[in-house]
Amino acid sequence: MPAFELYGALLQACDGRVARADLGWAVEAIGVKKTDVEGAFIGLASTEDWKRWSASQNAATNVKIEELFIEYLLQ
């Protein structure tokens, strides 16, 4: 994933709709150690931001996230 600042800027610009090959939708780094790969993103945004972004992600009806792929339908 990109650097901390770039990842944060992408989340802000896309209203949280950042799909990742390793996670699916971007999610708040909770319950991870700072030494874990995802630990670099602890505190990236507020819990309120993550709640708003989660609602935005759930509203994206043209995105299908499966275990092995992410499908995005252009309309």
C-alpha positions as semicolon CSV with decimal commas, in nm:
position;residue;x (nm);y (nm);z (nm)
1;M;0,000;0,000;0,000
2;P;0,122;0,352;-0,056
3;A;0,285;0,571;0,203
4;F;0,084;0,689;0,505
5;E;0,015;1,039;0,369
6;L;-0,078;0,914;0,020
7;Y;-0,310;0,646;0,159
8;G;-0,483;0,906;0,378
9;A;-0,520;1,143;0,082
10;L;-0,668;0,864;-0,133
11;L;-0,922;0,778;0,137
12;Q;-1,023;1,143;0,173
13;A;-1,049;1,202;-0,202
14;C;-1,246;0,881;-0,266
15;D;-1,473;0,904;0,042
16;G;-1,315;0,585;0,174
17;R;-1,372;0,386;-0,145
18;V;-1,023;0,245;-0,176
19;A;-1,023;-0,122;-0,274
20;R;-0,714;-0,316;-0,178
21;A;-0,608;-0,651;-0,319
22;D;-0,505;-0,769;0,028
23;L;-0,807;-0,650;0,231
24;G;-1,090;-0,563;-0,002
25;W;-1,224;-0,228;0,114
26;A;-0,984;-0,021;0,319
27;V;-1,057;-0,065;0,690
28;E;-0,939;0,097;1,011
29;A;-0,624;-0,062;1,155
30;I;-0,766;-0,193;1,483
31;G;-0,617;-0,477;1,682
32;V;-0,291;-0,482;1,491
33;K;0,056;-0,434;1,632
34;K;0,265;-0,138;1,523
35;T;0,518;-0,391;1,397
36;D;0,261;-0,549;1,161
37;V;0,248;-0,425;0,802
38;E;-0,094;-0,268;0,863
39;G;0,037;-0,118;1,187
40;A;0,184;0,169;0,987
41;F;-0,172;0,295;0,934
42;I;-0,283;0,305;1,299
43;G;-0,440;0,645;1,361
44;L;-0,466;0,727;0,991
45;A;-0,812;0,879;1,038
46;S;-1,072;0,925;1,308
47;T;-1,325;0,657;1,395
48;E;-1,597;0,892;1,264
49;D;-1,418;0,911;0,928
50;W;-1,403;0,531;0,912
51;K;-1,775;0,503;0,995
52;R;-1,861;0,751;0,718
53;W;-1,631;0,573;0,473
54;S;-1,777;0,234;0,560
55;A;-2,124;0,366;0,475
56;S;-1,986;0,498;0,145
57;Q;-1,826;0,160;0,069
58;N;-2,152;-0,022;0,144
59;A;-2,338;0,210;-0,093
60;A;-2,109;0,115;-0,384
61;T;-2,333;-0,130;-0,568
62;N;-2,103;-0,157;-0,871
63;V;-1,816;-0,315;-0,673
64;K;-1,801;-0,685;-0,591
65;I;-1,523;-0,797;-0,359
66;E;-1,451;-1,170;-0,356
67;E;-1,171;-1,369;-0,195
68;L;-0,965;-1,391;-0,515
69;F;-1,072;-1,084;-0,709
70;I;-1,236;-0,742;-0,705
71;E;-1,487;-0,672;-0,981
72;Y;-1,572;-0,314;-1,070
73;L;-1,856;-0,255;-1,315
74;L;-1,829;0,063;-1,519
75;Q;-2,168;0,206;-1,608
